[in-house]
Amino acid sequence: MSRVLIAGESWITQSTHIKGVDSFTTSSYVVGVEPLRRALESRGHEVVHLPAHLVPAGFPGDAAALAEYDVVVLSDIGANSLQLAPEVFERARPGADRIAALRGWVGDGGGLLMVGGYLSFTGFEAKAAYRNTALHEVLPVELLPEDDRVELPAGAKPEVTGPGHPALGGVDGDWPLLLGYNRVRPRPGADVLATLNGDPLVAVGGHGSGRSAVFTSDCSPHWAPTPFCEEWDGYAMVFGGLVEWLAG
C-alpha cells in the first residue's frame, strides 16, 4: 500500500444569470477527484486529496512534509498555486520554494505523476506554466512554450506502445475514447507507454533516485468521458499501475 497525495482536481464555478435588466450570480463547488480516488483506494492505496483552493496555503513545503507520501499527483493545478503561498503573494514575504522541494524529493526517491487538464503542463493560454519551473526537468516529457491543449471533440482511441511495462498495470485490449489532452514531446531516455493522436499519453522516466510519470489526458470529465473514467475496468489498472510503479 502507498500513501498518495492528489493536489488539484476541484474548482469553483460562477455563473451570471441575466433576465432583462436584472442579473444575479450563482456559485458551485465541484470535485473531480472521485474516479481517481476510488480507483486507487480499490487497489489498497491511501489517498489524501488537497483541493485546488487549499493548495496555495497547504501544499507540502519541504522534504519532511513530502516524506509523509510515497507518490504526489498534480492534476489540473497550475504552478502558480504551488509557488504563491499566501505569505509570498499577499504579504510579500519570502517563503518556501515548494516546487524546488518537490524536485528534490523526487530526486531523493519520491514518485511524481502529472495528470492532464487545462491547468496542467503548459495549459490553457500557457497559464499552468510548468515549463518555466524547476519541475520541468523532473518530468519524462518536454513541455511546449505555448497553449498545449489538443481538443478531440469526436474522440480518439489511445494506442498502447509499451504493453508489457508494469506502469500500465497489466491493462489489456482497447481503451475507450478520450476527448483531448496536453501535447508534450518525449524526453530522451523516457519510455512512452501509450499515445493519443500520435503524441505521448503515458510516459515514464527516472529522476535521480526517484521516478516520474505523466498521463496527458484527464482523469475525469471533460477529456475523460464516463465510459473511460467510470465504466472501464482498465481505468483502475492504469492509474493503479502508475502509482505502484512510481512508489517503487
N, C-alpha and C positions, 0 to 999 in steps of 0.2 A: 504493500500500500504506500502511496505517495501523498504528500500534502501539497496541494496545488492552490496558488493564488491566482484568481482571474480578476484583472483590473479592466474596467470599462463595461461594455455591453449593457448600458442603460442610458436613457435620455428623457428629457422633458420637452414636451411639445406644447406650443401656444398657438391657438387659432383665434383669428379675429372674425367675428360674425357681423356683417353689415346688413341692416334691414332698413332701407330707406335712409333717413337722416340719422338714424341711431345705430350704434355699434356696441358690441361688448366682446370681451376676451375670455376664453376658457383655456385651462391648462390641464395637461395629463402627464403622468409619470409612467414610463414603460420600461420594463426589464426584459432584455432579450437573452439573458444568460441561461434560461432554464433548460433548453435542449442540451447544451453542453454540460451543464451541471449534472443533469440526470444521467447522461452518457458516462461521465467519469465516475459518478457515485455507483453506477451499476457494475463497474469493474473494481470496486473496492477502494477508490481513492477518496481522500478527504478534501473537500473543496471549500475554500474561503472566497467569497465574492466581495470585491471592493467596487461599489457602483461609481460611475463616472464622476458624479458631483462630489464624491468623497476623496477622489484620487489626489487633488492638489494638496489637501491637508493630511491625508492618511497613508500615502504610498510609502513603503519602507525606505528609510533614508540612509542606511548604512549596511555593512556586511552582517552585523549582528542581527538586525531586524530581518534581513533577507534569509538568514540561516534557518529561520523557522519553516522555510518552504523548500521543497525539492524542485519544483517547477513553477515558473512565473509565466502567465499567459497575458499578453496585451492584446485586447480585442476592441477595435473601434474607439480608441482613446489616443489623442494626439500627444506629441512630445511636449507641447506647452503645459499640459496638465501635470506631467511628471516634473517638469523643470521649475514651474512657477508656483511654489508653495506660498501661502498667504503672507508669511513674513517677508518674502522676497518681493512679490508682486505688489502687495498692498502697503507694506511698511518700509520697503527699500532697505532691508537688512540682509546681509549675506546669510545664506543658509546652506543646507546640504546639497551637493551635486548628485541627485538621485540617479540620473542616467549613468554618470561615471561609476557610481556604486554598483548599479546593476551590471554594467560591463565587467567590472572587477569580480563580482560574484560569479558570473558565468565563467570567466577565465579561471576561477579557482575551483570549478567543478559543478556549478549550477546549470539548470536547464531552462532555456527561454523559448517560448513559442509566440510568434506574432500571427494573429488571425486577421484576415482582410476586412475592409469596411471603408466608409467614407473618411474616417479619421484614423486609418492605418497606413503604414508605409509612407508614401508621399501624400496620397489622399486627395480629397476634393479641393480643387483650387490650390493644391500643394500645401494645405493647412495642417496636415498631420506632421509634416516637416521632419521626419526621422533622418532624412538624408544628410541634414546639417548637424547631426549629433554624433556623439561617440558610439551610440548603439548601432550605427550603420555598419561599422566594422565587425560587429558580432554576428550579424545576420548572414545566412548562407547565400544571400542574393544581393545584387546591387540595385539600388533604387533610382528611379527616374527623377530628373530635376523639375519636371512639370506634373500637372494633374495626371495621375497614373490610372484612373478608373477606366475600365472597359465594360460598358453595358451590353448585355446579350439578351435583349427582350424576348427573342424567340427561344432562348435557352441553348446550351451546348453541353455535350457529354464529355466529362473528363476522360483522359486516356492514361492508363497506368503504364509507366515506363520502368518501374523498379518493383515488380510484383513480389519478389522474394524478400524485400527489406523488412525487418521487424517493425520499423516505424509505421508501416501500414496496417499492422495488427492482424495480418492474415486475411484481409478482405479479398473476396473473390467475385468475379462476374462484373456486369456492367454497373456503372454508377448512375444515379438519377441526374437529370439536367440541373445545371446551375445557371443563374441569370446575370452573372457578372463577376468581376474580380479586379484586383490591383495588378497592373502589369509590372513585372520586375525582370531583371536579367540574372541568369545563374552566375554565381561567383566561381572562379576556377577552383577546382577541388571539391566543390559541393556535389551532392547527389540529388538529382531531380527525379523524384519518385512518381510523379503524376503531372500531367499538363492539362491545360484548358485553352482551347483556341490556339494551340501551339506554344503557349507561354507556360512558365512554371506555375503549378498549382500547389504541389507539395515538394518542398526541398529541405534537405537536412545537411548539417555540417558540424564541424568542431570549432571551438574557440578556446585556446589554452587547454585546460583540463576539463572544460565543460562542453556542452552541446547546445546547438540552436536549431530551430526549425521554423518553417513558415507554411501556413495554409492561406493562400492569397485570395480565396473567396470567403464567403461569410459562414458563420456557424449558426446563423438564424436569419429570418427574413430581413431585407428583401432579396438578397442574392441567393440565399439558400431557401428554396420553396419547401412547402410541407412534405412532399414526397422524399426530399433529401434529409431534412433535419428531424422529422417526426415519424416517418413510416419506414425508412430504410434501415435494416439491421446493420449495414456496414458503417453507419454514422458512428456508433459507439466503438466499433473496431478500429476505425481510422484515428479518431481523436484519442481513444484509449491507447492505441499503439504509439502514437506520437508522444504522449505524456510518459508512457513507460520507457520508451527509448531515451527520451530526454533525461529521465531520472536515473538512467544507467542500470 
